[in-house]
């Protein structure tokens, strides 16, 4: 591939990356609006659920039972699309750290085809594709929630954990130079570390992407971390059985919970893709600058070579002509009355100056001589000057 094609290819790639960058920002705008609108209801739902759980402590709700963990389900969120290699790598490292901490039987669910299945083939993971592609597949998320809840209620598993990436805003804007970080094992977090996510949601899109970063997190999804917190300011009136009400609220809470985990992860995913795209664009810019400088240098060298070719061609032509003159020589015409000694002296004079005379002919020149080659003639005879004088006089007379 020549240099011009390389430059054109990089420009096309840069245009493609600009589209990816715009898509990441637009997806963030759309999903942040969804997250911002539902988060207050999620918070209030948890408060009501904790209040009712404290108000009716002996209510038996299977989804809230905390039991000994002999088998757990682990769901790891990755991605179905590219430009997030480092993001996936950090997620899988967090998964490895979590798997090392759990010395029990594990059932692995990998959401997104970018997860490395071959690495975990001994766990026989279940791959769920298409849920984290151009957008979040909410039908797939709902089906996953129902499957996890069903497995927990039927006691197929004793707990469900989710490994994903959480977005946050760094104090300083992101730069393409990575900052080395110490290796940390992500702890199992409480579900309501939403301060950072709320800060992300409140910021403007461009500000969010300039400062946006992410870190791995592990949350226990089932049983949910619902504490008994009685709130005297919360008044709840209902006519039906309190167990049914709490059960419905728990199901609704788990629905909100999983949706917000996916919203957080997808936001972090867009941050990661934006960073990767910016890093690639910066490399493309540097490559283009290098190629353009090289192209300019090559173009200048080409012009220099063309000028040299023209000069060398001219020199070669002149040398060829001069060589032809030397090979063919000149014919010397002299007046019939010129003595032989004078002829010899003229021939010697011309030969010393690179005009070899090959033949001498005599003619009525009145005086002087002519030097003739195959291309030009030098006339230094008196006859020539007399003819010019005659011509000049005739022109003068005709002008009177």
C-alpha positions in Angstrom: 0.0 0.0 0.0 1.5 3.3 -1.1 1.6 6.4 1.2 -1.4 8.1 -0.3 -3.6 5.1 0.1 -2.4 4.8 3.8 -3.4 8.4 4.4 -6.8 8.0 2.7 -7.4 4.8 4.7 -6.6 6.6 8.0 -8.9 9.4 7.1 -11.8 7.0 6.5 -11.1 5.2 9.8 -11.1 8.6 11.6 -14.5 9.4 10.1 -15.8 6.0 11.3 -14.5 6.6 14.8 -16.2 10.0 14.8 -19.5 8.2 14.2 -18.7 5.8 17.1 -17.9 8.8 19.3 -21.2 10.5 18.5 -23.1 7.3 19.0 -21.6 6.8 22.5 -22.6 10.4 23.5 -26.1 10.0 22.1 -26.6 6.7 23.9 -25.4 8.2 27.1 -27.9 11.1 26.7 -30.8 8.7 26.2 -30.0 6.2 28.9 -29.0 8.9 31.5 -32.5 10.4 31.1 -34.0 7.0 31.8 -31.8 6.4 34.8 -32.4 9.9 36.2 -36.1 9.5 35.9 -36.3 6.1 37.6 -33.7 6.4 40.3 -35.8 8.4 42.7 -38.6 5.8 42.5 -36.0 3.1 43.1 -34.7 4.9 46.2 -38.2 5.4 47.6 -39.2 1.8 46.9 -36.2 0.6 48.9 -37.1 2.9 51.8 -40.7 1.5 51.8 -39.5 -2.1 51.6 -37.1 -1.6 54.5 -39.8 0.0 56.5 -42.3 -2.8 55.9 -39.6 -5.5 56.5 -39.0 -3.9 59.9 -42.7 -3.5 60.6 -43.4 -7.2 59.9 -40.2 -8.9 60.9 -41.7 -12.4 61.0 -43.0 -12.3 57.4 -41.5 -15.1 55.4 -40.3 -13.9 52.0 -38.3 -16.6 50.0 -36.4 -14.0 48.0 -35.1 -12.3 51.2 -33.9 -15.5 52.9 -30.2 -15.4 53.5 -28.9 -18.9 53.6 -25.5 -20.7 53.6 -23.8 -20.5 50.3 -23.0 -23.9 48.8 -23.7 -23.0 45.2 -24.0 -19.5 43.8 -24.7 -18.0 40.4 -22.3 -15.4 39.1 -23.4 -13.1 36.3 -20.6 -11.1 34.6 -21.5 -8.2 32.3 -19.2 -7.6 29.3 -20.2 -6.3 25.8 -21.4 -7.4 22.5 -19.5 -4.8 20.5 -15.9 -3.8 20.1 -13.5 -1.0 21.0 -13.6 -2.0 24.7 -10.7 -4.4 25.1 -9.3 -2.9 28.2 -12.8 -2.6 29.7 -13.5 -6.3 29.2 -10.0 -7.2 30.5 -10.6 -5.3 33.8 -14.1 -6.9 34.2 -12.7 -10.4 33.8 -9.9 -9.6 36.2 -12.5 -8.6 38.8 -14.3 -11.9 38.0 -11.1 -13.9 38.6 -10.5 -12.2 41.9 -14.1 -12.9 43.0 -13.9 -16.6 41.8 -10.7 -17.0 43.8 -12.5 -15.7 47.0 -15.4 -18.2 46.6 -14.3 -21.8 47.3 -17.7 -23.2 46.4 -19.6 -24.5 43.4 -20.2 -21.7 40.9 -22.6 -21.3 37.9 -21.3 -18.7 35.5 -23.4 -16.5 33.2 -21.5 -14.3 30.7 -23.6 -11.5 29.3 -22.0 -10.3 26.0 -20.1 -12.3 23.4 -16.9 -10.4 24.1 -16.4 -12.4 27.3 -13.6 -15.0 27.1 -15.5 -18.3 27.2 -12.4 -20.5 26.6 -10.8 -19.2 29.8 -13.8 -20.4 31.9 -14.7 -23.5 29.9 -14.3 -25.7 33.0 -17.2 -23.8 34.6 -19.3 -24.5 31.6 -20.6 -20.8 31.4 -23.8 -19.9 29.8 -23.4 -17.2 27.1 -26.1 -14.5 26.8 -25.6 -12.5 23.5 -27.3 -9.4 22.2 -28.2 -7.8 25.6 -25.4 -5.2 25.4 -25.2 -4.3 21.8 -26.3 -1.0 20.2 -28.7 -0.7 23.1 -29.8 -2.6 26.2 -32.1 -5.5 25.4 -34.7 -4.9 28.2 -36.6 -8.1 27.3 -33.4 -10.1 27.7 -32.7 -8.4 31.0 -36.2 -9.2 32.2 -35.8 -12.9 31.1 -32.5 -13.1 32.9 -34.0 -11.7 36.1 -36.8 -14.2 36.0 -34.4 -17.1 35.4 -32.2 -16.0 38.3 -35.2 -15.5 40.6 -36.5 -18.9 39.7 -33.2 -20.6 40.4 -33.0 -19.0 43.8 -36.6 -19.7 44.8 -36.2 -23.4 43.7 -33.0 -23.6 45.7 -30.9 -24.5 42.7 -28.6 -21.7 43.9 -28.0 -20.1 47.3 -27.0 -16.7 46.0 -26.6 -14.5 42.9 -23.7 -12.1 42.4 -23.2 -9.7 39.5 -19.8 -8.5 38.3 -19.9 -5.3 36.2 -18.3 -1.9 35.8 -19.5 1.2 37.7 -19.1 4.7 36.2 -17.8 7.7 38.1 -16.3 11.1 37.4 -12.6 11.6 37.9 -11.4 14.9 39.4 -9.3 15.7 36.4 -10.4 15.3 32.7 -9.4 12.1 31.1 -6.1 12.0 29.0 -5.0 9.4 26.6 -2.0 8.6 28.7 -3.0 5.8 31.1 -2.3 6.2 34.8 -0.9 3.1 36.4 -3.1 1.7 39.2 -2.5 -0.8 41.9 -4.1 -4.2 41.6 -7.1 -4.4 43.9 -9.6 -7.1 44.6 -13.1 -5.6 44.2 -15.2 -6.1 47.4 -18.8 -7.3 47.3 -20.4 -3.9 47.5 -23.6 -2.6 49.0 -26.2 -1.9 46.3 -26.6 1.7 47.2 -23.3 3.2 46.3 -25.2 5.5 43.8 -23.5 8.7 44.8 -21.0 8.5 42.0 -23.6 7.4 39.5 -25.9 10.3 40.5 -23.0 12.7 40.0 -22.5 11.2 36.5 -26.2 11.6 35.7 -26.2 15.2 36.8 -23.3 16.2 34.7 -23.5 17.4 31.1 -22.7 14.7 28.4 -19.4 16.2 27.2 -18.3 16.9 30.8 -19.2 13.3 31.7 -17.2 11.9 28.8 -14.2 14.1 29.5 -14.1 13.1 33.2 -15.9 9.8 33.0 -14.2 6.6 34.2 -15.2 3.2 35.5 -14.2 0.6 38.1 -15.2 -3.0 38.6 -17.9 -3.8 41.2 -19.4 -7.0 42.6 -23.0 -6.8 43.9 -25.1 -9.5 45.6 -28.3 -9.5 43.7 -30.0 -12.4 45.5 -30.9 -12.3 48.3 -31.1 -8.4 48.0 -29.4 -6.5 50.8 -32.6 -5.2 52.4 -32.2 -4.0 56.0 -34.9 -3.6 58.6 -35.2 0.1 59.0 -38.3 1.5 60.7 -39.2 5.0 59.6 -41.8 6.8 61.7 -42.3 9.3 58.9 -43.4 6.6 56.5 -47.1 5.8 56.6 -48.3 2.8 54.5 -51.9 1.7 54.3 -53.1 -1.4 52.5 -56.0 -3.8 52.9 -54.4 -7.0 51.6 -52.0 -9.5 53.2 -48.7 -7.8 54.2 -46.7 -10.8 53.0 -48.2 -10.5 49.5 -47.4 -6.7 49.5 -43.8 -7.2 50.5 -43.4 -10.1 48.0 -44.6 -7.8 45.2 -42.4 -4.9 46.3 -39.4 -7.2 46.4 -40.1 -8.4 42.9 -40.5 -4.8 41.7 -37.3 -3.8 43.6 -35.3 -6.6 41.9 -36.6 -5.4 38.5 -35.4 -1.9 39.3 -32.2 -3.2 40.8 -31.1 -5.2 37.7 -32.2 -2.5 35.3 -30.0 0.0 37.1 -27.0 -2.4 37.2 -27.3 -2.7 33.4 -27.7 1.1 33.1 -24.6 1.7 35.2 -22.6 -0.9 33.2 -23.8 0.4 29.8 -22.8 3.9 30.9 -19.4 2.7 31.9 -19.2 0.8 28.6 -19.8 4.0 26.6 -17.2 5.8 28.7 -14.7 3.0 27.9 -15.6 3.1 24.2 -15.3 6.9 24.1 -11.8 6.6 25.7 -10.7 3.9 23.3 -12.0 5.8 20.3 -10.2 9.0 21.5 -7.0 7.1 22.0 -7.2 5.5 18.5 -8.0 9.0 17.0 -5.0 10.5 18.7 -2.8 7.7 17.3 -4.3 8.3 13.9 -3.6 12.0 14.1 0.0 11.3 14.9 0.2 8.7 12.1 -1.3 11.2 9.7 1.1 13.9 10.7 4.0 11.5 10.2 2.7 10.3 6.8 2.0 13.9 5.6 5.5 15.0 6.5 6.8 11.9 4.7 4.6 12.6 1.7 5.8 16.2 1.6 9.4 15.0 1.8 8.9 12.5 -0.9 7.1 15.0 -3.1 10.0 17.5 -2.6 12.5 14.7 -3.4 10.5 13.9 -6.5 10.6 17.5 -7.7 14.3 17.7 -7.0 14.9 14.5 -9.0 12.8 15.8 -11.9 14.8 19.1 -11.9 18.0 17.0 -11.8 16.8 14.9 -14.7 16.0 18.0 -16.7 19.5 19.5 -16.0 21.3 16.2 -16.6 19.3 15.7 -19.9 20.3 19.2 -21.0 23.9 18.6 -20.1 23.9 15.3 -21.9 22.3 16.9 -25.0 24.9 19.6 -25.1 27.7 17.0 -24.6 26.2 14.9 -27.4 26.1 17.9 -29.7 29.6 18.9 -28.8 30.8 15.3 -29.3 29.1 15.3 -32.7 30.9 18.5 -33.6 34.2 17.0 -32.6 33.6 13.8 -34.5 32.3 15.4 -37.8 34.6 18.4 -37.5 34.3 21.7 -39.5 34.7 22.6 -43.1 36.9 25.7 -43.6 36.2 27.9 -46.7 38.9 30.3 -47.5 39.5 32.8 -50.4 41.4 31.5 -53.3 44.1 34.2 -52.8 44.8 33.2 -49.1 48.4 31.9 -48.8 48.9 28.4 -47.4 50.8 29.7 -44.4 47.7 31.8 -43.4 45.4 28.9 -43.9 47.6 26.7 -41.6 47.6 29.4 -39.0 43.8 29.8 -39.0 43.4 25.9 -38.8 45.8 25.8 -35.8 44.0 28.6 -34.0 40.6 26.9 -34.4 41.9 23.5 -33.4 43.4 24.8 -30.1 40.0 26.1 -29.2 38.1 22.9 -29.9 37.0 23.5 -33.5 38.9 20.9 -35.5 38.9 21.5 -39.3 38.4 18.3 -41.3 38.4 19.8 -44.8 39.6 23.1 -46.4 37.8 24.4 -49.5 38.6 27.5 -51.5 36.1 30.0 -52.9 35.8 33.6 -54.1 35.4 35.3 -50.7 37.4 38.4 -51.6 38.9 38.0 -48.1 38.3 36.3 -44.7 36.9 32.7 -44.3 33.8 30.6 -43.5 33.5 27.9 -40.9 30.6 25.4 -41.6 29.4 22.4 -39.6 26.3 20.1 -40.1 24.1 22.4 -38.0 25.4 26.0 -38.3 27.7 28.3 -40.3 30.0 31.1 -39.3 30.7 33.5 -42.1 33.6 35.9 -41.6 34.3 36.6 -45.2 34.6 40.1 -46.8 32.0 39.0 -49.4 29.4 38.7 -46.6 30.1 42.2 -45.2 30.0 43.7 -48.7 26.6 42.1 -49.2 25.3 43.5 -45.9 26.7 46.9 -46.8 24.9 46.8 -50.1 21.6 45.8 -48.4 21.9 48.6 -45.8 22.6 51.2 -48.5 19.6 50.1 -50.6 17.3 50.3 -47.5 18.6 53.7 -46.8 18.1 55.0 -50.4 14.6 53.6 -50.5 13.7 55.4 -47.4 14.6 58.8 -48.8 
